Amino acid sequence: MSRSGLYDIVDIDGPEDFKYFENVADLLETDEYIDDGELRVLLAQVDKKDLLELLDSYFDEVQGMIPQEETDFFVTVDTIRRSITGTITENAEGGDAGTMAEAIQTFRKWYLRNDNVFDMNDGSELSVRDALFNLRAAKITGEDLKYDFRTALDYSADSYGVLVQDLVQEELASDDGEGTDMGYVPDNPYSGLSEDEITEMLDQKEGR
């Protein structure tokens, strides 16, 4: 991929133009191949404050599409969000742009993988991106969609790994002083909470 090819995907003439929601949406959602090196160069030159704001806006929209009952999946996405934005903050403080590019590419592979979500109505498999887009459209059409996101709860990278059951297990251990055997979690502390309440719990956890 050439640099101009990447610029075409995100619809910019240069890094200084990367400042709109559509730019980051195009970057994260495209099925086109994106070269690691060209992405690293672009991210190194983009204004980091703008990039953080764009990513926060994008993930706000993504999390707003998640069904209320999918608390485990919401926590997973929120943790991924914190991981990605954390690399941007580190870079703004002198970190390696390659870490940002790796975090974005890892997210794209997870987001676009076409067997991460199971359609409980017809038995087909689809990507997290497509499932969330369908759910957003269903709010308008009234279509009754049922998706199983359990496969998508497993998110891993060379330097970072998230499995939502581990988060719940850690929360239980910190609250009760003990864990459970065989990875079994009897009670999800996030069940029944609103998205704002879950986010507040994660903020408090991160601050400890």
N, C-alpha and C positions, 0 to 999 in steps of 0.2 A: 504493500500500500504506500502511495506517495503522500506527502504532506497535504497537497491539494485535495487528494481523495478524502482524507480525514476532514478537511475543512468543508468539503461538499456535504459530507454526512451530517455535520453539526451546523451547516448553513452559516458559515462565517467566512470573512476574507482574511482574518488574522486573529491572534489570541485576544487582542483588545476588544473584539466583537463578541466574545463569549461572555455574555452578561444577561441573557434572557432565559426564562424557564424552558422555552422550546429547545435551546441549545443543549442543556443537560438532559432533557427528555430524549432528544435524538441520540445523544451519546449512549445512554443507558438502554434504550429500547431497540436500537437497530439490529437487524439480523446480519448486517454486513460485517465482514472481518475487519477488526481494528488492530493495527500493528502496535505492539507493546512500546517500541521505541518512539514512534511518532506520538503516541498518547502521552508518554512521559515528557516529551518536549513541549507539547501543548499545555499540559497541566503545570509544568514548571513556569510557564509564561503567563498563565491566566491569573488575574487578581484573586488572591486567596479569600479575601472577605466576600467578594461576589460569589465565588465558588461555594463557600460555606452556606451562604444565604440561598443559593439556587438548590443545593442538595437538601437543605432543610425544607424548603418549599416542596420539592419533589417527594420527599419521604412523608411529609404531612399528607399529601394527596394519596400516596400509596396506602398509608395506614388508614386513611379515611374510607378506602374501598373494602377493607377487611371486615367480614361479618362479625358482629358483636360477640357471638359465641366462640369465635376462634381466638381465645385468649393466648394459647400457646404460640400460635403463629404470629400474633401481634407482638408478643415479647421477642420472638426470634427476629422479626423485621426491625424492631426498635434497637436490638443489640447490634445488628448488622449496621444500622444507621450510625450508631455511636462509633463503631469500629472505623467506618469509612471517613466520617468527619474528623475523627481523631487523627488520621493520617494527614489531613489537610492542615490541622492546627500544628502538628509537629513540623510539617514542611515550612509553614509560615515562621516557625521559630528556628529554622536552619536545617530541617531534616531533608532526607533524600526524596526527590520527586518520584523516583522509582517505586517507593512504597505506596504513594498515592495511586500510581498507575496499576500496580498489582492489586490493590484493594478494589479498584473500579472493575478491572478485568475479572476478578474472582466473583464479584457481584453479578456481572453480566452473564457469566457462565451459569450461575445458579438461577438467575432470573429468567433466562431464555431457554434453559434446558427443557425439552419437550415431554418429559415424563415425571416431573416433580409434583404434579397435581392429578388426582384421579376424579373423573366425572362420575358421580354416583348415579346419575340418571341413565347414561348410555354406555358406561364402562370404558370410555376413551381416556387417554392421558393427554395432558397439555402442560404448557409452561405456566409459571407463576404470573408472568406478565399477562398472558392471554386470559387466565382465569380471573384476574382482578379486573381487566378491561371488560370481560363479559359480565361480571357482577355489577360493575358501574352502569353498564347499559341496561341490565335487568331492572335497575331501580326505575328506569323510564318505561320499559316495555312491560314490566310486571311478570316476566318469565321467572319460573321457580327453578333456580339453579341450586344444585347441591354438590359441593366439592370437598374432597378429602385432602387436606394439606399436610398430612403427617410425614410424607416423604420429604417435603420441603423444610421440615424442622431441622434437618441435618445440614448444617452449613459449615464448611471447613476450608481452610487455606493452609499454606506452608507455615505461616507465622501466626495463624489465628484460627480458632475453631469454636463453633457454637453448637450446642445441642440443648434445646430448651429444657429438657428434663434435667440436665446438669444444673441449670439456673434454679429450677424449682427445688432440686435436691439441696443445693447450697442454702437457699432461703430457709428451708425446713430445718437444716442442721443449725443455722445461726439462731433460729427462733427456739428450737427445742433442745439444742445441745447434743443431738445425735442424729445420725442419718438412718437410712433404711437398707435392707439387704437386697442384693440382686438388681439394684437400680430402680426398684419399684417405688413410686411416689403415691401414697394413699390419698393425699389432698393437695390440690393445686392452689397455692395461696393467691393466685391471680384470678381464679374462677369467680364470675359474678361481678367483677370490677369493671368500671368504665375505662375507656382508653386513657383518659386523663389521670385516673387513679393508678393505673398500671404504670404510666410514665412517671408519676410522682414517686412510686415505690422504687422504681429503677434509679431515679435521680438520687434518692436517699441512700440506696445501696451503693451507688458509685461514689458517693461522698464519704463513706465510712473508711 
